[in-house]
Amino acid sequence: MFCSIFIAGLKRYLTKVDENLLSLIILLLRSSASAQSLGSVLAAQKNAMIEIM
C-alpha cells in the first residue's frame, strides 16, 4: 500500500522535474539560437563596415 503511494508520488515528482528540465532546455536553446543570430548580424555589420572603408 505505502509502496504504491510512494511510487505514484515519485512518478508525479519525476514528470514535474522532466517538465521543468524540458522548459529549461527549450529556454537555453532559444537563447543560444538568438545569440548565434545576433553574432551573425554583428559579423555581417562588421564586414559591411570593412567594405565601406
C-alpha angles and dihedrals in degrees: 000000000000091000093057091048090049092049091048090050091047091051091050091049092048094050089050090051090048091053092050092046092048093051090047091051091048090050091050092048091050093049093047091048091050090046090052093049090047089051092051091048090051091047090051091050090049091050090049091051091051091050091050091053 
